[in-house]
Amino acid sequence: MFHLGWFVGGGFGPQAWNSQWSGTHGAEWTRGAFYADLARSLERACFDYLILEDGLMITDAYRGSMEVDLKYAWESPRLDPMAAVAVMSQATSRIGLVATLSTSFYPPYMAARMLVSLDHLSAGRVGANLVTSSSHRSAQNFGLDEHFEHDLRYEMADEWMDLVDRLCASWEPQAVVADQQAGVFADFRKVHTVDFAGRFHRSRGPLNAPAGPQGRPVVCQAGGSPAGREFAAKHSDTIIAVPHGIEGMKAYREDISARMIRHGRKPTDCKVLFLVNPVIGETDDQARELLALRRARQRSPEVMETVLAQMSYFSGIDFAQFDLDGPFPDLTGRVNGHQSSMTRFANAAAGRTLRETVMDHDTVESVELVGSPDTVAAQMGEVMAEVGGDGFLIATPVHRRVVAEIADGLVPALQRRGLVRTSYSHELFRDNLLEF
Ligand SMILES: Cc1cc2nc3c(=O)[nH]c(=O)nc-3n(C[C@H](O)[C@H](O)[C@H](O)COP(=O)(O)O)c2cc1C
């Protein structure tokens, strides 16, 4: 069996606001009901978790303007994912709920307190997708002129994690006694300061909230650079990744396993889920037609502009300055943003012009899955058998039709083949994640 998650990315707010199947999405994406509805649908299909992406700015890396981001609702606007997790936790009882959180800008005490609070409110189902943030614009929203250097951010994140772990554990599990007869609510001897003084962070502690049901919330990570993988191998319970093709997926899993062993961890203690974007039709033929339509849409001026803006955001270098009919620019050593995502673009660009690379850019996915629900279910089973991986993360922009295709079409087909769970065995998110 393998695990399933849903990556609510691309500005997790309006997402597919402008498709044929958007319905009231563009108007209602700010309402709690929208998130509750999504979480309930995925819980019906026994997803392990859903993860909400985040960013801390409106990007203007392309042409120095916020136009593309806002006009197409590409990365912005969005709400704070932790607020959405609180809402979704009240509409569900088993699915894991993961909010993206920046280790560069969220003070450790605030992060630990928020995560422990959400863990209580969700009865042990919260996770944090830890990112280091990538753009100077984010840094400027927190009083800095420029963002920290790429690898230094991961050193900061490592210390941040250490402190957050200590704060989450600053209340022993039995500290709350609530003994009415003795008149004692919490046993002060079981609540400890952390007295942390590091290179980047200091905190006295303890938290002023008791430890959550999971103790430490589930930790998720996505950075694919060597520094990012090292951080993930040391700390994560789950990793979301987009290596290309079956060989790339295998190599990614093996690399993480080797790093985990070096950190004294068992590889089975971290689940690596690969992003996919399945095209599902009533029949295989219809799915292939839908794929052709998707590819044609990828060549529209709107999507091409968005891809150029995306490259600018990921690299921190304005792609408007490059000749579309010249070669893909050599950015070696110049990217302080998402290094692994830019490497993907550069690899796809070999021998092609920038225009060709943009026109034929891949949807963000590790392998292409196309067909009827049953065909796609079989493909997913074959891929997992070869990769020896832990599962998939659906990354299709969200509208209700897509959710129904996956939750009510693809997942039952996977369940019939015995490939995914048909119920949750445990109450806590981490226990379900580590079950197999
Ligand atoms: C699938 C995936 C999802 C990501 N989601 C986010 C996100 O929500 N917010 C964010 O700031 N960065 C996100 N990132 C970026 C990474 O977490 C990381 O901060 C960035 O890629 C730089 O790290 P790297 O150079 O190690 O790849 C994502 C990356 C991947 C591959």
The ligand as an ORCA input file, in Angstrom:
! r2SCAN-3c Opt
* xyz 0 1
  C       6.702     20.533     -4.057
  C       7.279     21.771     -3.472
  C       6.476     22.594     -2.703
  C       6.971     23.758     -2.129
  N       6.154     24.575     -1.411
  C       6.644     25.754     -0.945
  C       5.810     26.662     -0.249
  O       4.627     26.435     -0.045
  N       6.350     27.840      0.165
  C       7.661     28.145     -0.040
  O       8.102     29.232      0.375
  N       8.479     27.284     -0.671
  C       7.995     26.116     -1.121
  N       8.815     25.264     -1.765
  C      10.220     25.609     -1.827
  C      11.090     24.809     -0.876
  O      10.500     24.425      0.293
  C      12.378     25.501     -0.604
  O      12.210     26.557      0.316
  C      12.927     26.033     -1.884
  O      12.772     25.080     -2.881
  C      14.377     26.304     -1.735
  O      14.979     25.138     -1.362
  P      15.894     24.280     -2.308
  O      16.837     25.257     -2.902
  O      16.449     23.347     -1.290
  O      15.054     23.599     -3.331
  C       8.330     24.096     -2.348
  C       9.149     23.266     -3.125
  C       8.637     22.107     -3.682
  C       9.552     21.245     -4.501
*
